Amino acid sequence: MTSHLEVSQCSLGDWEKAILMGYDVWRQVEKNRGGTLVVDLDARLITYL
């Protein structure tokens, strides 16, 4: 399904890390009823502020 896309190069570990980070920041946004997310595409990080 993704063989023609850049994401096909990602490992299962990469996907797992991305999903877990996404859920983590989503829980923080919900808990605090909003907030700011910082995404660093080079470092492959998403952070809640």
PDB file of N, CA, C and O in Angstrom:
ATOM      1  N   MET A   1       0.812  -1.190   0.000  1.00  0.00           N
ATOM      2  CA  MET A   1       0.000   0.000   0.000  1.00  0.00           C
ATOM      3  C   MET A   1       0.866   1.269   0.000  1.00  0.00           C
ATOM      4  O   MET A   1       0.499   2.273  -0.611  1.00  0.00           O
ATOM      5  N   THR A   2       2.003   1.219   0.681  1.00  0.00           N
ATOM      6  CA  THR A   2       2.860   2.413   0.751  1.00  0.00           C
ATOM      7  C   THR A   2       4.152   2.243  -0.034  1.00  0.00           C
ATOM      8  O   THR A   2       5.064   3.059   0.100  1.00  0.00           O
ATOM      9  N   SER A   3       4.248   1.208  -0.843  1.00  0.00           N
ATOM     10  CA  SER A   3       5.511   0.918  -1.533  1.00  0.00           C
ATOM     11  C   SER A   3       6.001   2.070  -2.409  1.00  0.00           C
ATOM     12  O   SER A   3       7.205   2.204  -2.624  1.00  0.00           O
ATOM     13  N   HIS A   4       5.118   2.883  -2.906  1.00  0.00           N
ATOM     14  CA  HIS A   4       5.510   3.996  -3.765  1.00  0.00           C
ATOM     15  C   HIS A   4       5.731   5.300  -2.988  1.00  0.00           C
ATOM     16  O   HIS A   4       6.027   6.337  -3.581  1.00  0.00           O
ATOM     17  N   LEU A   5       5.587   5.242  -1.682  1.00  0.00           N
ATOM     18  CA  LEU A   5       5.719   6.433  -0.844  1.00  0.00           C
ATOM     19  C   LEU A   5       6.985   6.374   0.011  1.00  0.00           C
ATOM     20  O   LEU A   5       7.533   5.300   0.258  1.00  0.00           O
ATOM     21  N   GLU A   6       7.436   7.541   0.455  1.00  0.00           N
ATOM     22  CA  GLU A   6       8.633   7.625   1.299  1.00  0.00           C
ATOM     23  C   GLU A   6       8.474   6.834   2.596  1.00  0.00           C
ATOM     24  O   GLU A   6       9.451   6.288   3.108  1.00  0.00           O
ATOM     25  N   VAL A   7       7.269   6.768   3.126  1.00  0.00           N
ATOM     26  CA  VAL A   7       7.055   6.078   4.406  1.00  0.00           C
ATOM     27  C   VAL A   7       7.342   4.588   4.320  1.00  0.00           C
ATOM     28  O   VAL A   7       7.479   3.928   5.350  1.00  0.00           O
ATOM     29  N   SER A   8       7.436   4.050   3.122  1.00  0.00           N
ATOM     30  CA  SER A   8       7.722   2.618   2.991  1.00  0.00           C
ATOM     31  C   SER A   8       9.121   2.283   3.512  1.00  0.00           C
ATOM     32  O   SER A   8       9.430   1.118   3.758  1.00  0.00           O
ATOM     33  N   GLN A   9       9.964   3.302   3.680  1.00  0.00           N
ATOM     34  CA  GLN A   9      11.319   3.100   4.186  1.00  0.00           C
ATOM     35  C   GLN A   9      11.364   2.987   5.711  1.00  0.00           C
ATOM     36  O   GLN A   9      12.398   2.622   6.270  1.00  0.00           O
ATOM     37  N   CYS A  10      10.263   3.293   6.385  1.00  0.00           N
ATOM     38  CA  CYS A  10      10.225   3.273   7.858  1.00  0.00           C
ATOM     39  C   CYS A  10      10.093   1.845   8.374  1.00  0.00           C
ATOM     40  O   CYS A  10       9.382   1.019   7.803  1.00  0.00           O
ATOM     41  N   SER A  11      10.791   1.582   9.457  1.00  0.00           N
ATOM     42  CA  SER A  11      10.706   0.255  10.077  1.00  0.00           C
ATOM     43  C   SER A  11       9.471   0.186  10.983  1.00  0.00           C
ATOM     44  O   SER A  11       8.839   1.201  11.276  1.00  0.00           O
ATOM     45  N   LEU A  12       9.152  -1.010  11.410  1.00  0.00           N
ATOM     46  CA  LEU A  12       8.041  -1.160  12.352  1.00  0.00           C
ATOM     47  C   LEU A  12       8.338  -0.415  13.648  1.00  0.00           C
ATOM     48  O   LEU A  12       7.429   0.132  14.272  1.00  0.00           O
ATOM     49  N   GLY A  13       9.595  -0.393  14.053  1.00  0.00           N
ATOM     50  CA  GLY A  13       9.985   0.350  15.252  1.00  0.00           C
ATOM     51  C   GLY A  13       9.758   1.843  15.100  1.00  0.00           C
ATOM     52  O   GLY A  13       9.336   2.516  16.040  1.00  0.00           O
ATOM     53  N   ASP A  14      10.044   2.362  13.896  1.00  0.00           N
ATOM     54  CA  ASP A  14       9.789   3.777  13.628  1.00  0.00           C
ATOM     55  C   ASP A  14       8.299   4.086  13.760  1.00  0.00           C
ATOM     56  O   ASP A  14       7.914   5.083  14.371  1.00  0.00           O
ATOM     57  N   TRP A  15       7.472   3.227  13.184  1.00  0.00           N
ATOM     58  CA  TRP A  15       6.016   3.417  13.266  1.00  0.00           C
ATOM     59  C   TRP A  15       5.537   3.359  14.707  1.00  0.00           C
ATOM     60  O   TRP A  15       4.731   4.182  15.140  1.00  0.00           O
ATOM     61  N   GLU A  16       6.043   2.373  15.446  1.00  0.00           N
ATOM     62  CA  GLU A  16       5.634   2.223  16.844  1.00  0.00           C
ATOM     63  C   GLU A  16       6.005   3.462  17.654  1.00  0.00           C
ATOM     64  O   GLU A  16       5.193   3.959  18.435  1.00  0.00           O
ATOM     65  N   LYS A  17       7.213   3.955  17.475  1.00  0.00           N
ATOM     66  CA  LYS A  17       7.667   5.143  18.202  1.00  0.00           C
ATOM     67  C   LYS A  17       6.794   6.349  17.864  1.00  0.00           C
ATOM     68  O   LYS A  17       6.403   7.103  18.755  1.00  0.00           O
ATOM     69  N   ALA A  18       6.488   6.531  16.582  1.00  0.00           N
ATOM     70  CA  ALA A  18       5.662   7.664  16.151  1.00  0.00           C
ATOM     71  C   ALA A  18       4.256   7.584  16.745  1.00  0.00           C
ATOM     72  O   ALA A  18       3.710   8.593  17.190  1.00  0.00           O
ATOM     73  N   ILE A  19       3.680   6.401  16.751  1.00  0.00           N
ATOM     74  CA  ILE A  19       2.332   6.223  17.297  1.00  0.00           C
ATOM     75  C   ILE A  19       2.319   6.486  18.796  1.00  0.00           C
ATOM     76  O   ILE A  19       1.429   7.171  19.299  1.00  0.00           O
ATOM     77  N   LEU A  20       3.302   5.947  19.513  1.00  0.00           N
ATOM     78  CA  LEU A  20       3.364   6.147  20.962  1.00  0.00           C
ATOM     79  C   LEU A  20       3.597   7.610  21.325  1.00  0.00           C
ATOM     80  O   LEU A  20       2.998   8.116  22.275  1.00  0.00           O
ATOM     81  N   MET A  21       4.469   8.299  20.569  1.00  0.00           N
ATOM     82  CA  MET A  21       4.689   9.729  20.828  1.00  0.00           C
ATOM     83  C   MET A  21       3.415  10.520  20.556  1.00  0.00           C
ATOM     84  O   MET A  21       3.079  11.440  21.302  1.00  0.00           O
ATOM     85  N   GLY A  22       2.711  10.163  19.491  1.00  0.00           N
ATOM     86  CA  GLY A  22       1.462  10.847  19.160  1.00  0.00           C
ATOM     87  C   GLY A  22       0.418  10.694  20.243  1.00  0.00           C
ATOM     88  O   GLY A  22      -0.230  11.667  20.629  1.00  0.00           O
ATOM     89  N   TYR A  23       0.250   9.470  20.738  1.00  0.00           N
ATOM     90  CA  TYR A  23      -0.701   9.246  21.823  1.00  0.00           C
ATOM     91  C   TYR A  23      -0.296   9.986  23.087  1.00  0.00           C
ATOM     92  O   TYR A  23      -1.149  10.517  23.799  1.00  0.00           O
ATOM     93  N   ASP A  24       0.993  10.024  23.368  1.00  0.00           N
ATOM     94  CA  ASP A  24       1.473  10.715  24.564  1.00  0.00           C
ATOM     95  C   ASP A  24       1.120  12.196  24.524  1.00  0.00           C
ATOM     96  O   ASP A  24       0.570  12.728  25.488  1.00  0.00           O
ATOM     97  N   VAL A  25       1.427  12.861  23.426  1.00  0.00           N
ATOM     98  CA  VAL A  25       1.114  14.286  23.361  1.00  0.00           C
ATOM     99  C   VAL A  25      -0.386  14.524  23.298  1.00  0.00           C
ATOM    100  O   VAL A  25      -0.869  15.526  23.825  1.00  0.00           O
ATOM    101  N   TRP A  26      -1.134  13.624  22.665  1.00  0.00           N
ATOM    102  CA  TRP A  26      -2.596  13.785  22.622  1.00  0.00           C
ATOM    103  C   TRP A  26      -3.181  13.731  24.039  1.00  0.00           C
ATOM    104  O   TRP A  26      -4.053  14.529  24.383  1.00  0.00           O
ATOM    105  N   ARG A  27      -2.702  12.790  24.857  1.00  0.00           N
ATOM    106  CA  ARG A  27      -3.186  12.698  26.238  1.00  0.00           C
ATOM    107  C   ARG A  27      -2.884  13.980  27.006  1.00  0.00           C
ATOM    108  O   ARG A  27      -3.705  14.430  27.806  1.00  0.00           O
ATOM    109  N   GLN A  28      -1.722  14.568  26.773  1.00  0.00           N
ATOM    110  CA  GLN A  28      -1.368  15.820  27.448  1.00  0.00           C
ATOM    111  C   GLN A  28      -2.250  16.975  26.983  1.00  0.00           C
ATOM    112  O   GLN A  28      -2.655  17.810  27.793  1.00  0.00           O
ATOM    113  N   VAL A  29      -2.547  17.031  25.699  1.00  0.00           N
ATOM    114  CA  VAL A  29      -3.442  18.068  25.170  1.00  0.00           C
ATOM    115  C   VAL A  29      -4.824  17.936  25.796  1.00  0.00           C
ATOM    116  O   VAL A  29      -5.417  18.929  26.216  1.00  0.00           O
ATOM    117  N   GLU A  30      -5.334  16.711  25.857  1.00  0.00           N
ATOM    118  CA  GLU A  30      -6.650  16.474  26.472  1.00  0.00           C
ATOM    119  C   GLU A  30      -6.649  16.857  27.947  1.00  0.00           C
ATOM    120  O   GLU A  30      -7.551  17.553  28.414  1.00  0.00           O
ATOM    121  N   LYS A  31      -5.640  16.402  28.678  1.00  0.00           N
ATOM    122  CA  LYS A  31      -5.549  16.657  30.113  1.00  0.00           C
ATOM    123  C   LYS A  31      -5.521  18.157  30.407  1.00  0.00           C
ATOM    124  O   LYS A  31      -6.154  18.618  31.357  1.00  0.00           O
ATOM    125  N   ASN A  32      -4.793  18.907  29.598  1.00  0.00           N
ATOM    126  CA  ASN A  32      -4.622  20.334  29.836  1.00  0.00           C
ATOM    127  C   ASN A  32      -5.591  21.203  29.024  1.00  0.00           C
ATOM    128  O   ASN A  32      -5.504  22.431  29.036  1.00  0.00           O
ATOM    129  N   ARG A  33      -6.509  20.544  28.324  1.00  0.00           N
ATOM    130  CA  ARG A  33      -7.508  21.240  27.502  1.00  0.00           C
ATOM    131  C   ARG A  33      -6.864  22.199  26.512  1.00  0.00           C
ATOM    132  O   ARG A  33      -7.297  23.341  26.361  1.00  0.00           O
ATOM    133  N   GLY A  34      -5.831  21.721  25.847  1.00  0.00           N
ATOM    134  CA  GLY A  34      -5.142  22.519  24.836  1.00  0.00           C
ATOM    135  C   GLY A  34      -3.668  22.595  25.126  1.00  0.00           C
ATOM    136  O   GLY A  34      -3.168  21.967  26.059  1.00  0.00           O
ATOM    137  N   GLY A  35      -2.989  23.353  24.333  1.00  0.00           N
ATOM    138  CA  GLY A  35      -1.560  23.510  24.515  1.00  0.00           C
ATOM    139  C   GLY A  35      -0.877  23.698  23.182  1.00  0.00           C
ATOM    140  O   GLY A  35      -1.519  23.904  22.153  1.00  0.00           O
ATOM    141  N   THR A  36       0.416  23.624  23.222  1.00  0.00           N
ATOM    142  CA  THR A  36       1.224  23.825  22.024  1.00  0.00           C
ATOM    143  C   THR A  36       2.061  22.590  21.765  1.00  0.00           C
ATOM    144  O   THR A  36       2.665  22.028  22.678  1.00  0.00           O
ATOM    145  N   LEU A  37       2.089  22.176  20.515  1.00  0.00           N
ATOM    146  CA  LEU A  37       2.931  21.059  20.110  1.00  0.00           C
ATOM    147  C   LEU A  37       4.073  21.601  19.265  1.00  0.00           C
ATOM    148  O   LEU A  37       3.886  22.482  18.426  1.00  0.00           O
ATOM    149  N   VAL A  38       5.248  21.061  19.502  1.00  0.00           N
ATOM    150  CA  VAL A  38       6.416  21.408  18.705  1.00  0.00           C
ATOM    151  C   VAL A  38       6.844  20.147  17.977  1.00  0.00           C
ATOM    152  O   VAL A  38       7.053  19.102  18.594  1.00  0.00           O
ATOM    153  N   VAL A  39       6.972  20.252  16.666  1.00  0.00           N
ATOM    154  CA  VAL A  39       7.365  19.110  15.848  1.00  0.00           C
ATOM    155  C   VAL A  39       8.723  19.396  15.228  1.00  0.00           C
ATOM    156  O   VAL A  39       8.913  20.412  14.559  1.00  0.00           O
ATOM    157  N   ASP A  40       9.667  18.488  15.458  1.00  0.00           N
ATOM    158  CA  ASP A  40      10.999  18.580  14.856  1.00  0.00           C
ATOM    159  C   ASP A  40      11.125  17.412  13.885  1.00  0.00           C
ATOM    160  O   ASP A  40      11.390  16.281  14.294  1.00  0.00           O
ATOM    161  N   LEU A  41      10.936  17.688  12.604  1.00  0.00           N
ATOM    162  CA  LEU A  41      10.959  16.634  11.599  1.00  0.00           C
ATOM    163  C   LEU A  41      12.346  16.035  11.424  1.00  0.00           C
ATOM    164  O   LEU A  41      12.474  14.845  11.135  1.00  0.00           O
ATOM    165  N   ASP A  42      13.379  16.842  11.595  1.00  0.00           N
ATOM    166  CA  ASP A  42      14.743  16.329  11.456  1.00  0.00           C
ATOM    167  C   ASP A  42      15.079  15.330  12.564  1.00  0.00           C
ATOM    168  O   ASP A  42      15.678  14.283  12.316  1.00  0.00           O
ATOM    169  N   ALA A  43      14.676  15.679  13.803  1.00  0.00           N
ATOM    170  CA  ALA A  43      14.958  14.793  14.947  1.00  0.00           C
ATOM    171  C   ALA A  43      13.872  13.738  15.140  1.00  0.00           C
ATOM    172  O   ALA A  43      14.008  12.837  15.967  1.00  0.00           O
ATOM    173  N   ARG A  44      12.784  13.861  14.362  1.00  0.00           N
ATOM    174  CA  ARG A  44      11.651  12.939  14.448  1.00  0.00           C
ATOM    175  C   ARG A  44      11.039  12.938  15.848  1.00  0.00           C
ATOM    176  O   ARG A  44      10.809  11.888  16.447  1.00  0.00           O
ATOM    177  N   LEU A  45      10.780  14.166  16.356  1.00  0.00           N
ATOM    178  CA  LEU A  45      10.215  14.317  17.691  1.00  0.00           C
ATOM    179  C   LEU A  45       8.982  15.204  17.659  1.00  0.00           C
ATOM    180  O   LEU A  45       8.883  16.125  16.848  1.00  0.00           O
ATOM    181  N   ILE A  46       8.042  14.914  18.556  1.00  0.00           N
ATOM    182  CA  ILE A  46       6.904  15.773  18.782  1.00  0.00           C
ATOM    183  C   ILE A  46       6.831  15.977  20.292  1.00  0.00           C
ATOM    184  O   ILE A  46       6.882  15.017  21.060  1.00  0.00           O
ATOM    185  N   THR A  47       6.710  17.243  20.711  1.00  0.00           N
ATOM    186  CA  THR A  47       6.761  17.581  22.127  1.00  0.00           C
ATOM    187  C   THR A  47       5.598  18.475  22.486  1.00  0.00           C
ATOM    188  O   THR A  47       5.217  19.356  21.714  1.00  0.00           O
ATOM    189  N   TYR A  48       5.037  18.250  23.656  1.00  0.00           N
ATOM    190  CA  TYR A  48       3.960  19.087  24.172  1.00  0.00           C
ATOM    191  C   TYR A  48       4.574  20.164  25.058  1.00  0.00           C
ATOM    192  O   TYR A  48       5.426  19.880  25.900  1.00  0.00           O
ATOM    193  N   LEU A  49       4.131  21.406  24.859  1.00  0.00           N
ATOM    194  CA  LEU A  49       4.584  22.510  25.723  1.00  0.00           C
ATOM    195  C   LEU A  49       3.438  23.024  26.529  1.00  0.00           C
ATOM    196  O   LEU A  49       3.607  23.952  27.320  1.00  0.00           O
TER     197      LEU A  49
END
